[in-house]
Amino acid sequence: MNIAFIGGGNMATALITGLARGNRSAHAVTVCDPDPDARQRLVAMHGVTAHERIAAAVQHAEVVVLAVKPQVMDGVLRELAKQATLAPLVVSVAAGITTTTMARSLGQTVPIVRAMPNTPALLGAGITGLFAGQSCTTTHRRQAQDILATVGETVWVEDEALMDVVTALSGSGPAYFYLLVEAMREAGIRLGLPEATATQLAIRTAHGAGLMAVQDRADVAELRRRVTSPGGTTAAAISVLQAGGFQTLVATAIEAATQRGRELSGEAGPS
């Protein structure tokens, strides 16, 4: 399967690296990026073929992956629409750009899969939400999943409006955890720990808790209860978080991110 990446930034790099881990031949991957440094970096890393122009990159592609920023997507779609033949499948990892918007430029019969990975994909530990446009077959879905699965787990949603929720929950989600780790670190420093010690304790606690949540079959609420002895130190902290409306605040934050995603895609509903 020949794959062309339009855009050579972090997410394209993560996916190309994932494909390389899966023994995908470098000869089957082409990249288009206007930045010569980005092209040279990917050629040096993985031996892919790199082009400055979209037409050259997609000439023999069976899948085109759109890994560009949303603000340049219009120009990319216009350029792709000029091609006499287009790949049987287009996969977009651009936030907020709907399959309907892409189909207006590329044609209603072009199979389009919309994907929302997150930054842990750079370590092969991401999670990607996927939505298949109306022209996609089971084969197209499998091809898209095979590509995104090289950088972590995948989940499908059957209502495209829910992709904004996926973006808010998992796409933006790493930032929420970093903010929590920042807050834990700062609290430790204020209470007397050296900065390096507080940082190590906060980061490794988050890392270990995440691993347990992934590997233990128990629900995360049960994992929390196991740590929270009645009348103990953890219970004291949890009671403060709950009294301060922690769950409500998180829910409100994710709702705000979801609404912003809808505004950016032009699909915002009534407020």
FINUBA-203080 format. One line per field, with one value per residue: z, x, y of N, C-alpha, C in turn; residue in three letters. Coordinates in steps of 0.1 Angstrom, whole numbers, plus 2048, in hexadecimal, padded with zeros to 3 digits. Example, Ala and Ser with C-alpha at 12.3 -4.5 7.8 and 13.67 -1.06 7.14 Angstrom:
<rs>
nZ <- 84E/847
nX <- 884/880
nY <- 7C7/7EA
caZ <- 84E/847
caX <- 87B/889
caY <- 7D3/7F5
cZ <- 84E/84F
cX <- 884/881
cY <- 7DF/800
residu <- ALA/SER
</rs>
This chain:
<rs>
nZ <- 800/7F5/804/808/819/820/82C/844/860/884/889/871/870/887/87E/867/873/883/86E/864/87A/877/862/849/828/81F/805/7FF/80A/806/80A/80C/811/815/822/820/834/844/831/82C/846/849/834/83C/854/84E/833/820/803/7F9/7F1/7E4/7D8/7D7/7C2/7B8/7CE/7D2/7BC/7B8/7CD/7E3/7FA/808/821/834/845/84F/85C/867/85D/844/835/821/80A/805/7FF/7E8/7D7/7D6/7CA/7B0/7A4/78C/791/7B1/7D0/7DB/7F6/80E/82B/847/85F/86A/881/886/86C/858/849/836/82E/822/80E/7FD/7EF/7E5/7D9/7DA/7D9/7E1/7F8/81A/838/858/872/894/8A4/8C2/8D4/8E2/8CE/8C2/8D1/8CB/8DB/8D9/8D6/8BF/8B1/899/87B/861/841/82B/813/818/819/82A/825/822/83B/84A/83F/847/862/866/860/874/88B/88E/89F/8B8/8CA/8BB/8B6/8AA/8A0/899/893/885/892/8AC/8AA/8B2/8CD/8D2/8CB/8DF/8F6/8F4/8E0/8E9/902/90E/916/92C/93F/942/94D/966/970/971/985/99B/99F/9A5/9BD/9CD/9CE/9DB/9F4/9FD/9EF/9DB/9BA/9A5/9B1/9B7/99C/991/9A1/99B/97F/97C/98B/97D/965/96E/979/961/953/963/961/946/945/95A/960/96D/972/96F/984/998/99B/9A6/9BE/9CB/9D3/9E5/A04/A1E/A31/A2E/A21/A05/A02/A0F/9FD/9E6/9EE/9F0/9D5/9C9/9D7/9CD/9B4/9A0/98D/97F/975/963/951/947/93B/926/917/90F/8FE/8EB/8E0/8D5/8C2/8B0/8A8/89A/885/878/87E/894/8AC/8BA/8D5
nX <- 809/808/810/809/813/807/816/82F/833/831/81D/81C/836/835/823/830/847/83B/831/849/852/841/84C/847/84F/866/864/84A/83F/839/83F/832/83D/840/856/878/889/879/873/88D/893/881/888/8A2/89D/88D/88F/87C/86A/86A/858/853/83C/819/80D/821/826/80F/80B/80D/7FF/7EC/7E0/7D9/7E5/7DB/7ED/7EE/7EC/7CD/7C7/7D4/7C7/7B3/7C1/7D1/7BD/7B2/7C8/7CA/7B2/7B7/7C4/7C5/7BF/7B7/7C3/7B4/7AD/7A9/7B8/7B4/7C5/7C0/7B5/792/78A/770/763/750/757/76F/767/759/76C/77C/76B/74D/74E/766/777/77A/78B/78A/7A0/7AB/7C6/7DC/7F7/807/80A/823/834/82B/816/7FC/7D9/7BF/7A3/78B/778/764/75D/740/745/756/762/763/77D/78B/788/797/7B0/7B6/7B6/7CB/7E1/7DF/7E0/7FB/805/7FA/7DB/7BA/79A/778/760/73D/72E/735/734/73D/758/762/75F/771/789/789/78B/79F/7B2/7B9/7BD/7D7/7E2/7D3/7DA/7F5/7F3/7E7/7FD/810/803/804/820/827/819/827/840/839/834/84C/85D/87A/87D/885/880/864/85B/863/855/83A/838/83F/82C/814/81B/81D/803/7F4/7FD/7F3/7D8/7D4/7DD/7D1/7B3/79E/785/78B/780/77F/79B/7A2/794/7A2/7B9/7B0/7AD/795/792/7AD/7CC/7CA/7AE/7A8/7B3/7A4/78B/78C/791/779/766/76D/762/76E/769/754/760/773/762/755/76B/772/75A/75C/773/769/754/763/771/75C/755/76C/76B/755/73D/72E/714/6F5/6FB
nY <- 7F4/814/833/855/871/890/8AB/8AD/8AD/8A9/895/887/87E/86D/85A/84F/845/832/821/819/80A/7F5/7E8/7F3/7F9/813/81B/81B/832/854/877/897/8B8/8DB/8E5/8E2/8D9/8C8/8B4/8AA/8A0/88B/87A/874/867/851/849/84F/85A/87C/899/8BA/8C3/8BC/8AD/89D/88C/87D/86E/852/848/833/839/858/86C/887/89C/8B6/8D8/8E5/8FF/901/8EF/8F4/8FD/8E6/8D3/8DF/8DC/8C0/8BA/8C0/8AB/892/878/86A/85C/83D/840/859/865/87A/88C/8A4/8BB/8C3/8C6/8BC/89D/8A3/8BE/8B8/8A7/8B8/8C4/8B0/89D/88B/86F/867/853/85B/85D/869/872/874/875/876/887/874/861/866/856/83E/837/841/84A/847/856/84D/854/849/854/857/84A/835/814/7F4/7EB/803/80E/7FB/7FF/81A/816/804/815/829/81A/814/826/824/81C/819/827/825/83D/841/857/875/88E/888/887/89F/89E/889/896/8A9/899/885/88E/8A8/8A1/898/8B1/8B9/8A6/8AD/8C6/8BF/8B1/8C5/8D5/8C4/8C1/8DC/8DF/8CD/8DA/8F2/8E7/8E0/8CE/8C8/8D5/8C4/8AB/8AC/8AE/896/883/88B/887/86B/85F/865/858/83D/839/83B/825/810/815/80E/7F3/7E4/7D2/7DD/7F6/81A/829/816/811/829/828/814/820/832/833/832/850/855/864/867/867/87F/892/88C/893/8AE/8B5/8AC/8BC/8D4/8D2/8C2/8AD/8B9/8D0/8C5/8B8/8CF/8DC/8CA/8CB/8E5/8E4/8D2/8E2/8F7/8E9/8E3/8FD/904/8F2/8FC/8F1/8F7/8F4/902/917
caZ <- 800/7F4/80D/806/823/81D/839/84A/86E/88F/888/865/875/890/876/85F/87C/886/863/863/884/872/856/83D/820/81D/7F7/7FE/811/801/813/806/81B/80F/82A/81C/840/848/828/82E/852/848/82C/844/85F/849/825/818/7F8/7FD/7E6/7E7/7D2/7DA/7B6/7B7/7D9/7D2/7AF/7B9/7DB/7E5/806/80B/82F/835/852/84F/865/861/856/836/82E/815/7FF/802/7F8/7DA/7CF/7D4/7C0/7A2/79F/783/799/7BF/7D7/7DF/803/814/83A/84C/86E/86D/88A/883/85E/857/83C/82D/829/819/802/7F4/7E6/7DE/7D2/7E3/7D8/7E7/806/823/847/861/87D/89E/8AE/8CB/8D3/8E5/8C2/8BF/8D8/8C8/8E6/8D7/8D4/8B4/8AD/88A/875/853/839/825/807/81D/81B/834/822/825/84A/84E/83B/84F/870/866/861/881/895/890/8A9/8C4/8C9/8B3/8B9/89F/8A4/88D/891/884/89C/8B8/8A8/8BA/8DB/8D2/8CB/8EC/900/8F2/8D8/8F2/910/914/91C/939/948/944/956/973/975/975/992/9A6/9A1/9AC/9CB/9D4/9D0/9E5/A01/A01/9E8/9D0/9AD/99E/9B7/9B4/98E/98F/9A8/994/972/97D/990/971/95C/974/979/954/950/96B/95B/93A/947/964/95A/976/96E/975/991/9A2/99E/9AF/9CC/9D1/9D9/9EE/A11/A26/A3C/A2C/A1B/9F8/A04/A12/9F1/9DD/9F3/9EC/9C6/9C6/9DD/9C4/9A7/997/981/977/96E/958/947/940/932/91A/910/908/8F3/8E1/8D9/8CD/8B6/8A7/8A3/891/879/872/881/8A2/8AE/8C2/8E3
caX <- 800/810/809/80F/811/808/81A/83A/835/833/814/820/842/831/81D/83A/84F/833/831/856/853/83A/853/842/85A/867/861/83B/83B/83D/83B/832/83D/847/862/883/88F/870/875/89A/893/87A/891/8AE/898/886/892/870/86B/864/855/84E/82F/80F/80B/82C/825/803/80A/80B/7FA/7E0/7DA/7DF/7E3/7DC/7F2/7F1/7E4/7BF/7C7/7D9/7C0/7AC/7CB/7D5/7B1/7B1/7D2/7C7/7A7/7BC/7CA/7BC/7BB/7BB/7C4/7A8/7A9/7AF/7B7/7B7/7C7/7BF/7AA/787/786/767/763/747/75F/779/760/755/778/782/761/745/751/774/777/782/78B/78F/7A7/7B0/7D0/7E1/805/80F/80E/831/83B/824/80D/7F1/7CC/7BA/795/78A/76B/764/753/735/749/760/75F/76A/78B/790/789/7A2/7BD/7B9/7B9/7D8/7EA/7DF/7E4/809/80A/7F2/7CE/7B1/78B/770/753/734/728/740/734/744/766/766/761/77E/793/789/78E/7AD/7BB/7BE/7BE/7E4/7E5/7CC/7E3/801/7EF/7E6/80B/816/7FE/809/82E/827/815/832/84A/835/834/85A/866/882/876/888/879/856/858/864/84A/82D/838/83F/81F/80B/81E/819/7F4/7EF/800/7EA/7CA/7D4/7E0/7C8/7A6/795/781/794/77A/784/7A9/7A2/78F/7AC/7C3/7AA/7A9/78C/799/7BC/7D1/7C4/7A0/7A8/7B5/799/77F/78E/78E/76A/75F/770/75B/778/763/74C/76A/779/757/753/776/771/74F/761/77B/760/74D/76D/773/751/756/777/767/749/731/729/706/6F1/701
caY <- 800/820/83D/862/87A/89E/8B0/8A5/8B1/89F/88A/87F/877/862/84F/849/83D/826/818/813/7FF/7EA/7E3/7F8/7FD/821/81E/81C/83E/860/882/8A5/8C3/8E6/8E8/8D9/8D2/8BD/8A9/8A4/899/87E/872/86F/85E/845/846/851/864/889/8A2/8C7/8C5/8B2/8A5/892/883/875/868/843/845/82C/840/865/870/895/89F/8C5/8E0/8E9/90C/900/8E4/8F8/8FD/8D8/8CD/8E4/8D6/8B2/8B9/8C2/89F/88A/86C/86B/84F/837/843/865/865/887/88D/8B2/8BE/8CC/8C6/8B1/896/8AB/8C8/8B2/8A1/8C2/8C7/8A4/896/883/861/864/84E/864/859/874/86C/87D/86F/87F/888/868/859/867/84C/831/835/849/845/84E/854/84C/854/846/85B/84F/842/82C/806/7ED/7EB/810/80F/7F3/806/825/811/7FF/820/830/810/814/830/822/816/820/825/82B/843/840/864/87E/899/883/889/8AB/899/881/8A0/8B0/890/87E/896/8B3/89B/899/8BE/8B9/89F/8B5/8D0/8B9/8AE/8D2/8D9/8BB/8C5/8E9/8DD/8C7/8E4/8FB/8E0/8DE/8C5/8CD/8D5/8B7/8A0/8AD/8AB/887/87D/88D/881/85D/85B/866/84D/830/838/839/817/808/816/806/7E5/7DE/7D1/7E4/804/824/82C/80C/813/835/824/80C/829/83C/82D/83B/857/856/870/868/86B/88E/899/88A/89A/8BC/8B6/8AA/8C7/8DF/8D0/8BD/8A6/8C3/8D9/8BD/8B7/8DC/8DE/8C1/8D0/8F1/8DF/8CD/8ED/8FE/8E1/8E5/90A/904/8EB/902/8E8/8FA/8F5/90D/917
cZ <- 800/7FC/80B/812/81E/82A/83F/858/877/88D/87C/869/87E/888/86D/867/880/87A/861/86D/87F/865/849/835/81E/80F/7F6/805/80A/80A/80A/812/814/816/826/829/844/83E/82A/83B/850/83E/834/84E/859/83B/81C/80C/7FB/7F1/7EC/7E3/7D4/7CE/7B5/7C2/7D8/7C5/7AF/7C6/7DA/7F1/807/819/830/843/852/859/85F/859/848/82F/821/809/7FB/7FB/7EA/7D1/7CC/7C9/7B2/79C/797/78A/7A8/7C5/7DB/7ED/808/823/83F/85B/872/876/884/875/85B/849/832/826/81F/80C/7F8/7EB/7DE/7D6/7DC/7E3/7DE/7F5/80F/831/84E/86E/887/8A7/8B8/8CC/8D8/8D9/8BE/8C6/8D5/8D3/8E5/8D7/8C9/8B2/89E/886/866/84B/831/819/80B/81E/827/832/825/834/84F/84B/844/85D/870/867/86E/88C/897/89B/8B6/8C1/8C0/8B8/8AE/8A6/897/88A/891/88E/8A9/8B6/8B0/8C8/8DC/8D3/8D9/8F7/8FF/8EA/8E1/8FF/916/91B/92A/943/94C/94E/964/979/979/983/99D/9A9/9A9/9BA/9D3/9D7/9DB/9F3/A05/9F9/9DE/9C3/9A6/9A4/9B5/9A6/98C/995/9A0/987/973/983/985/968/962/975/96C/950/957/965/94E/93C/950/95E/962/970/975/983/99C/9A5/9A8/9BD/9D3/9D8/9E4/9FA/A18/A31/A3A/A25/A0D/9F9/A07/A06/9E7/9E1/9EF/9DD/9C3/9CC/9D4/9B6/99C/98B/978/96F/962/94D/93F/937/925/911/908/8FC/8E8/8D9/8D0/8C1/8AB/8A1/898/884/872/875/88E/8A2/8B6/8D0/8ED
cX <- 809/809/811/80A/812/80A/824/83D/835/82A/818/82D/83F/82B/827/844/848/832/83E/858/84C/840/84D/84E/85A/863/852/836/841/838/83C/833/845/854/86D/889/887/872/883/89A/88D/882/89C/8A9/894/888/886/873/864/863/851/840/826/80D/815/82A/81A/801/807/805/7ED/7D8/7E1/7DB/7E5/7E0/7F7/7E8/7D7/7BF/7CC/7D1/7B9/7B5/7CF/7C9/7B0/7BC/7CF/7BC/7AB/7C1/7C0/7B7/7C0/7BB/7B6/7A3/7B1/7AD/7BC/7B9/7C6/7B3/79F/783/77D/768/75B/74F/769/773/75C/760/77C/778/75A/748/75E/772/780/780/791/794/7AC/7B9/7D4/7F0/80D/811/81C/839/835/81A/800/7E4/7C5/7AB/794/77B/76C/759/74A/73A/753/75A/766/779/791/792/795/7AF/7C0/7BD/7C7/7E3/7EB/7E3/7F3/80E/801/7E5/7C5/7A2/784/764/74A/72D/733/740/73B/753/76B/767/76E/789/795/78E/79C/7B6/7C1/7C2/7CC/7E7/7DF/7D5/7F0/7FE/7ED/7F4/812/811/803/818/82F/823/820/83D/846/835/842/863/86E/87B/878/881/86A/852/859/859/83D/82D/837/832/814/80E/81A/80A/7EE/7F1/7F6/7DC/7C9/7D5/7D7/7BA/79B/791/789/78E/77E/792/7AA/79E/79A/7B7/7BE/7A5/7A0/794/7A8/7BF/7CB/7B5/79F/7AA/7AA/78D/780/78C/780/762/761/76A/765/772/75B/755/770/76E/755/75F/776/765/754/76A/773/759/757/770/768/751/761/773/75B/73D/72B/71A/702/6F7/6F6
cY <- 80C/82C/84A/86B/889/8A6/8A7/8A9/8A6/893/881/878/86B/857/848/841/831/81C/811/808/7F3/7E4/7E7/7FD/80D/825/820/829/84A/86C/88F/8AF/8CE/8E9/8DE/8D2/8C7/8B1/8A2/89B/88B/875/86C/865/850/841/847/85A/870/892/8B0/8C9/8B9/8A8/899/888/879/86D/859/83F/83D/832/84D/869/87F/899/8AD/8CC/8E4/8F5/90B/8F5/8E8/8F8/8EF/8D1/8D2/8DE/8C8/8B1/8BB/8B5/897/87E/86E/85D/84A/83B/84F/864/873/886/89C/8B4/8C7/8CC/8BA/8AA/89D/8B6/8C3/8AD/8AC/8C6/8BB/89C/88C/874/85D/85F/856/85F/865/86D/877/875/87A/87E/87C/85E/85B/85D/83E/82E/83D/842/84D/84B/855/84D/852/84D/852/846/837/81E/800/7EC/7F8/812/807/7F9/811/820/80B/809/826/827/80F/81D/82F/81B/81F/81D/82C/832/843/84D/86F/88A/895/885/896/8A7/891/88B/8A6/8A6/88A/887/8A1/8AD/89B/8A6/8BF/8B2/8A6/8C0/8CB/8B6/8BA/8D6/8D1/8BF/8D2/8E8/8D7/8D1/8ED/8F5/8DC/8D5/8CC/8CC/8C8/8AB/8A0/8AA/89C/880/87E/886/871/858/85B/85A/83F/82E/835/82A/80E/809/80E/7F7/7DD/7DD/7D8/7F2/80E/829/823/80E/81F/831/81C/814/831/835/837/842/859/863/872/86D/87A/896/898/892/8A9/8BE/8B5/8B6/8D3/8DD/8CB/8B7/8B0/8CC/8D1/8BC/8C4/8DF/8D6/8C6/8DD/8EE/8DA/8D8/8F5/8F6/8E2/8F3/90B/8FD/8F1/8FA/8EB/8FA/901/90C/91A
residu <- MET/ASN/ILE/ALA/PHE/ILE/GLY/GLY/GLY/ASN/MET/ALA/THR/ALA/LEU/ILE/THR/GLY/LEU/ALA/ARG/GLY/ASN/ARG/SER/ALA/HIS/ALA/VAL/THR/VAL/CYS/ASP/PRO/ASP/PRO/ASP/ALA/ARG/GLN/ARG/LEU/VAL/ALA/MET/HIS/GLY/VAL/THR/ALA/HIS/GLU/ARG/ILE/ALA/ALA/ALA/VAL/GLN/HIS/ALA/GLU/VAL/VAL/VAL/LEU/ALA/VAL/LYS/PRO/GLN/VAL/MET/ASP/GLY/VAL/LEU/ARG/GLU/LEU/ALA/LYS/GLN/ALA/THR/LEU/ALA/PRO/LEU/VAL/VAL/SER/VAL/ALA/ALA/GLY/ILE/THR/THR/THR/THR/MET/ALA/ARG/SER/LEU/GLY/GLN/THR/VAL/PRO/ILE/VAL/ARG/ALA/MET/PRO/ASN/THR/PRO/ALA/LEU/LEU/GLY/ALA/GLY/ILE/THR/GLY/LEU/PHE/ALA/GLY/GLN/SER/CYS/THR/THR/THR/HIS/ARG/ARG/GLN/ALA/GLN/ASP/ILE/LEU/ALA/THR/VAL/GLY/GLU/THR/VAL/TRP/VAL/GLU/ASP/GLU/ALA/LEU/MET/ASP/VAL/VAL/THR/ALA/LEU/SER/GLY/SER/GLY/PRO/ALA/TYR/PHE/TYR/LEU/LEU/VAL/GLU/ALA/MET/ARG/GLU/ALA/GLY/ILE/ARG/LEU/GLY/LEU/PRO/GLU/ALA/THR/ALA/THR/GLN/LEU/ALA/ILE/ARG/THR/ALA/HIS/GLY/ALA/GLY/LEU/MET/ALA/VAL/GLN/ASP/ARG/ALA/ASP/VAL/ALA/GLU/LEU/ARG/ARG/ARG/VAL/THR/SER/PRO/GLY/GLY/THR/THR/ALA/ALA/ALA/ILE/SER/VAL/LEU/GLN/ALA/GLY/GLY/PHE/GLN/THR/LEU/VAL/ALA/THR/ALA/ILE/GLU/ALA/ALA/THR/GLN/ARG/GLY/ARG/GLU/LEU/SER/GLY/GLU/ALA/GLY/PRO/SER
</rs>
